[in-house]
Amino acid sequence: MKTFLPKIDLEQRKWHVIDADGAVLGRLAAQIADILRGKNKPIYTPHLDAGDFVVVINAEKVRLTGKKEDQKEYMSYSGWKGGERYRSVPEVRAKQPENLIHHAVKGMVPKNRLGRQMLTKLKVYKGSEHPHAAQQPATLAPAK
């Protein structure tokens, strides 16, 4: 018996819009990662990119549970001595709220070139407007 490999038709990728207003960050990121990987489709194959595009709006209104709003920090390192930099959640939310969702989803996709390619299908915007109306995206409810 031969192994079935689905034909990934790049023209048939769908677009989805998710409103992050009041959604819990981790649950939202898990839902987005599943759509980007294609796990919501019957043709899912781990080593192929069968996922759809995801547009997230209202990124600044995403919710964190527990004490994460006060205690969680994002670390970056420049590569130089003393180049470690820590940013709190309110600081990231004020300057680049898109990075909250992007960072969470990035941790839930594969850590290789396939995962990096999947992340190119994620579009995050801080307001309620997005420039992808021409793709006729379907509205999805965020995970509860």
C-alpha positions as CSV (number, residue, x, y, z in Angstrom):
1,M,0.0,0.0,0.0
2,K,1.3,3.4,-0.9
3,T,1.4,6.4,1.4
4,F,-1.0,9.1,0.5
5,L,0.5,12.5,0.1
6,P,-2.0,15.3,-0.4
7,K,-1.5,17.8,-3.2
8,I,-1.2,21.2,-1.5
9,D,-3.0,23.7,-3.8
10,L,-1.6,27.1,-3.0
11,E,-4.5,28.8,-4.7
12,Q,-7.1,27.3,-2.4
13,R,-5.8,28.7,0.9
14,K,-8.5,30.4,2.9
15,W,-8.3,33.6,4.9
16,H,-9.6,33.9,8.4
17,V,-10.1,37.0,10.6
18,I,-10.0,36.6,14.4
19,D,-10.9,39.4,16.7
20,A,-8.6,39.2,19.7
21,D,-10.7,41.6,21.8
22,G,-11.0,40.0,25.3
23,A,-9.5,36.7,24.1
24,V,-7.0,34.8,26.3
25,L,-3.6,35.0,24.7
26,G,-2.5,31.4,25.1
27,R,-5.8,29.9,23.9
28,L,-5.9,32.3,21.0
29,A,-2.3,31.5,20.0
30,A,-3.0,27.7,20.1
31,Q,-6.0,28.2,17.8
32,I,-4.0,30.4,15.4
33,A,-1.1,27.9,15.3
34,D,-3.5,25.0,14.4
35,I,-4.9,27.0,11.5
36,L,-1.5,28.0,10.3
37,R,-0.3,24.4,10.4
38,G,-3.5,23.1,8.7
39,K,-4.4,20.8,11.7
40,N,-8.1,21.8,11.2
41,K,-8.1,20.1,7.7
42,P,-8.5,16.5,6.8
43,I,-5.4,16.7,4.6
44,Y,-3.0,17.6,7.5
45,T,0.5,16.3,7.0
46,P,3.2,17.2,9.6
47,H,5.9,17.9,7.0
48,L,3.8,19.9,4.6
49,D,2.4,23.4,4.9
50,A,-1.3,23.0,4.3
51,G,-2.5,25.8,6.5
52,D,-4.5,28.9,5.8
53,F,-3.9,32.6,6.3
54,V,-4.9,34.2,9.6
55,V,-5.6,38.0,10.2
56,V,-5.8,39.0,13.8
57,I,-7.3,42.4,14.7
58,N,-7.5,44.3,18.0
59,A,-4.1,42.8,19.2
60,E,-3.8,45.4,22.0
61,K,-7.0,44.1,23.6
62,V,-5.8,40.6,24.2
63,R,-6.1,39.3,27.8
64,L,-3.6,37.5,30.0
65,T,-4.7,35.4,32.9
66,G,-3.4,35.4,36.5
67,K,-0.5,37.6,37.3
68,K,1.1,37.5,33.9
69,E,0.2,41.1,33.1
70,D,2.5,42.2,36.0
71,Q,5.1,39.4,36.1
72,K,5.8,38.2,32.6
73,E,8.8,39.7,30.8
74,Y,10.0,39.3,27.2
75,M,13.8,39.0,26.9
76,S,15.9,39.9,23.8
77,Y,19.6,39.7,23.4
78,S,21.7,41.8,20.9
79,G,24.7,39.4,20.9
80,W,26.9,41.9,22.7
81,K,28.1,41.9,26.3
82,G,25.4,43.4,28.5
83,G,23.0,43.3,25.5
84,E,20.2,41.6,27.4
85,R,17.0,43.6,27.5
86,Y,13.8,42.8,29.3
87,R,10.4,44.3,28.5
88,S,7.3,44.0,30.6
89,V,3.9,43.2,29.1
90,P,2.5,46.7,29.6
91,E,5.6,48.1,27.8
92,V,5.2,45.7,24.8
93,R,1.4,46.4,24.7
94,A,2.0,50.1,24.6
95,K,4.7,50.1,21.9
96,Q,4.1,47.0,19.7
97,P,1.0,45.0,20.7
98,E,1.3,42.9,17.6
99,N,4.4,41.2,19.1
100,L,2.4,39.8,22.0
101,I,0.4,37.5,19.6
102,H,3.3,36.9,17.2
103,H,5.6,35.8,20.0
104,A,3.0,33.4,21.4
105,V,2.2,31.9,18.1
106,K,5.9,31.6,17.2
107,G,6.4,29.3,20.2
108,M,3.7,27.0,19.0
109,V,4.8,26.3,15.4
110,P,7.8,24.1,14.4
111,K,11.2,25.5,15.1
112,N,12.6,25.1,11.6
113,R,12.2,26.6,8.1
114,L,8.7,25.1,7.8
115,G,7.6,27.0,10.9
116,R,9.2,30.2,9.7
117,Q,7.3,29.8,6.4
118,M,4.0,29.2,8.3
119,L,4.5,32.4,10.3
120,T,4.5,34.4,7.0
121,K,0.8,33.6,6.8
122,L,0.0,35.4,10.1
123,K,-1.0,39.0,9.8
124,V,-1.5,40.9,13.2
125,Y,-2.9,44.4,13.5
126,K,-3.5,46.5,16.6
127,G,-6.7,48.2,15.4
128,S,-9.9,46.9,14.1
129,E,-9.0,47.7,10.5
130,H,-6.9,45.5,8.1
131,P,-5.9,45.8,4.4
132,H,-7.0,42.2,3.5
133,A,-10.7,42.8,2.6
134,A,-10.0,41.8,-1.1
135,Q,-9.2,38.3,0.0
136,Q,-12.8,38.0,1.5
137,P,-11.7,36.5,4.9
138,A,-14.1,34.5,6.9
139,T,-14.7,35.5,10.5
140,L,-13.7,33.1,13.2
141,A,-14.6,33.3,16.9
142,P,-11.6,33.1,19.2
143,A,-11.3,30.1,21.5
144,K,-12.9,30.5,24.9
